[in-house]
Amino acid sequence: MELYYFKNREGNVGDDLNPYLWPSLIPDFEARDPQTVFTGIGTILKPAFFEQYASRPVVVFGTGSRGFYPGARFSPESRIAFVRGPLTATILGLPPTAAITDPAYALQLLPNGGTWKRAAKRSGVGFVPHYATLRRAKYGSLEAFATVPRLAKDAGVKLIEPTGGSVDQVLEAMDSCEHLICEAMHGAILADALRIPWTRVALEVPYWESESINEFKWNDWMLSIGTVADAVRLPRPPAAGRKKHLLLGAATGFTTYSKWRDRTAAELQRLKDQSQARLSSDATYKSILDRIDAQLQTFRR
């Protein structure tokens, strides 16, 4: 089969889980019909996808949508095992039972428990920014490049970059924490899958991706695990030093990075107490794994 997923040039753990998971969970993955397109983790059910693969068989294994699109159609040979959440199910005209959750939870079904080293004891708080936040810092000024690591240090949290190495390395960094503050949605999803309380924040994403798309994705997933969490809005960095085409949204009100860091670090420190943290219930978590495992067993036949 052809594995279809978003490939970020710097890497991104949520997307990179696809080649990490599916060949291990579906042993004959590569030997199956090469005309079949397999979609797993990602928010890729959008018009461009439907147009590109209108005539090919598609397997949807937990994929999500970015919003409401008319005319979302698959070829007759396609198979929808399940989708990320009830909002995606509604878009595709599927019954509520077609929504399980994000398939990243399947990492807990890997043979021998996966290849990352699990922490003997969890401690401290991690901060998982969205890759777009890191990208904007990287391609801004030198001061901007140092902003996110310095912010994490000032706040006393571990910076966990979703683009910061192999899937195993990112999972190991996350698994070492007892609480994760997440701007990246798959940071929160993986935290929940690893049974680590998570707190949702927003820094650059609402400006980079648009408020409506970002909220749709998060709500689609959160509804699937029976929780809801508004993002804690962290202050945006000052515009100075950014490339002109990256400027989106309103003025930040900060004239220097040091003032912004002080304010934002204080906000992150406040969130470390887990007062706004979420975690799906143990019963929901068990049901998710059972349902995904049942879909895998059916698919392997």
Residue pairs with C-beta under 8 A, 6 or more apart in sequence:
1 29
1 30
1 32
1 33
1 34
1 36
1 37
1 38
1 59
2 34
2 35
2 36
2 37
2 38
3 18
3 19
3 22
3 29
3 38
3 40
4 37
4 38
4 39
4 44
4 49
4 53
5 15
5 18
5 19
5 39
5 40
5 41
5 42
5 44
6 12
6 15
6 42
6 44
7 15
8 15
8 131
8 163
10 131
10 134
10 135
10 138
10 163
11 162
11 163
11 165
12 131
12 162
12 163
12 186
13 162
13 163
13 167
13 170
13 171
13 186
13 190
14 41
14 42
14 104
14 162
14 184
14 185
14 186
14 187
14 189
14 190
15 41
15 42
16 167
17 41
17 104
17 107
17 167
17 186
18 40
18 41
18 42
20 107
20 167
21 40
21 41
21 103
21 104
21 106
21 107
21 110
22 29
22 38
22 40
22 61
23 29
23 30
24 110
24 111
25 106
25 109
25 110
25 296
26 296
26 299
26 300
27 300
28 300
29 38
33 57
35 56
35 57
36 56
36 57
36 58
36 59
37 53
37 56
37 57
37 58
37 59
38 58
38 59
38 61
39 45
39 49
39 58
39 59
39 60
39 61
39 63
40 61
40 62
40 63
40 103
41 62
41 63
41 102
41 103
41 104
41 186
42 63
42 64
43 63
43 64
43 65
43 66
43 84
43 217
44 63
44 64
45 60
45 63
45 64
45 65
45 66
45 72
45 83
45 88
45 91
45 92
46 65
46 66
46 67
46 69
47 69
47 71
50 69
50 71
50 72
50 73
50 74
53 74
53 75
54 73
54 75
55 75
56 75
57 75
57 77
57 78
57 79
58 74
58 75
58 78
58 79
59 78
59 79
59 80
59 81
59 299
60 74
60 78
60 79
60 80
60 81
60 82
60 83
61 81
61 82
61 103
61 295
61 299
62 81
62 82
62 83
62 84
62 100
62 101
62 102
62 103
62 106
62 292
63 83
63 84
63 88
63 103
64 83
64 84
64 85
64 88
64 102
64 217
64 220
64 221
65 72
65 83
65 84
65 87
65 88
65 91
65 92
65 216
65 220
66 213
66 216
66 217
67 91
67 212
67 213
67 216
68 91
69 91
72 91
72 92
74 80
80 92
80 94
80 98
81 295
81 298
81 299
82 98
82 99
82 100
82 103
82 291
82 292
82 295
83 89
83 92
83 94
83 98
83 99
83 100
84 99
84 100
84 101
84 102
84 103
84 220
84 221
84 224
85 99
85 101
85 102
85 219
85 220
85 221
85 222
85 223
85 224
86 96
86 99
86 220
86 223
86 224
87 216
87 219
87 220
87 223
88 99
88 220
89 95
89 96
89 98
89 99
92 98
99 224
100 224
100 288
100 291
100 292
100 295
101 221
101 224
101 225
101 288
101 292
102 186
102 189
102 221
102 224
103 292
104 186
104 189
104 190
104 193
105 189
105 192
105 193
105 285
105 288
105 289
105 292
106 292
106 296
107 114
107 171
107 190
107 193
108 114
108 193
108 289
109 289
109 292
109 293
109 296
114 171
115 168
116 167
116 168
116 169
116 171
116 172
116 175
117 168
117 172
118 172
118 175
119 172
119 175
119 176
122 175
122 176
122 177
122 178
122 196
123 176
123 177
123 178
124 157
124 158
124 176
124 177
124 178
124 179
125 156
125 157
125 158
125 177
125 178
125 179
125 180
125 181
125 272
126 157
126 158
126 159
126 160
126 173
126 174
126 176
126 177
126 179
126 180
126 181
127 152
127 155
127 157
127 158
127 159
127 160
127 180
127 181
127 182
127 268
128 160
128 161
128 162
128 174
128 180
128 181
128 182
128 183
128 184
128 187
128 188
128 191
129 148
129 159
129 161
129 162
129 183
129 184
129 203
129 204
130 162
130 183
130 184
130 185
130 203
130 204
130 205
130 208
131 162
131 163
131 184
132 204
132 205
132 208
132 209
133 148
133 183
133 203
133 204
133 205
134 148
134 161
134 162
134 163
136 144
136 204
136 208
136 242
136 246
137 144
137 145
137 147
137 148
137 237
138 145
139 243
139 246
140 241
140 242
140 243
140 246
141 240
141 241
141 242
143 241
143 257
144 237
144 241
144 242
144 257
147 237
147 257
147 260
147 261
148 159
149 159
150 261
151 261
151 264
151 265
151 268
152 158
152 159
152 268
153 159
154 261
154 262
154 265
155 264
155 265
155 266
155 268
155 269
155 272
156 269
156 272
157 181
157 268
157 272
158 173
158 176
158 177
160 170
160 173
160 174
160 177
160 180
160 187
161 170
162 170
162 184
162 186
162 187
164 170
164 173
171 190
171 194
174 180
174 187
174 190
174 191
174 194
174 196
175 194
175 196
177 196
178 196
178 197
179 196
179 197
179 198
179 199
179 272
179 274
179 277
180 187
180 188
180 191
180 196
180 197
180 198
180 199
181 198
181 199
181 201
181 268
181 271
181 272
182 188
182 191
182 198
182 199
182 200
182 201
183 200
183 201
183 202
183 203
183 204
183 205
183 234
185 217
185 218
185 221
187 198
188 198
188 200
188 278
189 221
191 197
191 198
192 198
192 225
192 278
192 279
192 280
192 285
195 279
195 285
196 279
197 274
197 277
197 278
197 279
198 277
198 278
198 279
199 229
199 232
199 271
199 274
199 276
199 277
199 278
200 218
200 229
200 230
200 231
200 232
200 276
200 278
201 231
201 232
201 233
201 234
201 268
201 271
202 214
202 231
202 232
202 233
202 234
203 234
203 236
204 236
205 214
206 214
206 231
206 249
207 236
207 248
207 249
208 248
218 229
218 231
219 228
222 228
222 229
225 280
225 284
225 285
225 288
226 280
226 281
226 284
227 278
227 280
229 276
229 278
232 267
232 271
232 276
234 264
234 267
234 268
235 252
235 253
235 254
235 260
235 263
235 264
235 267
236 249
236 252
236 254
236 260
237 252
237 254
237 257
237 260
238 252
238 254
238 255
238 256
238 257
238 259
238 260
239 247
239 251
239 252
240 255
240 256
240 257
241 257
252 260
254 260
254 263
280 288
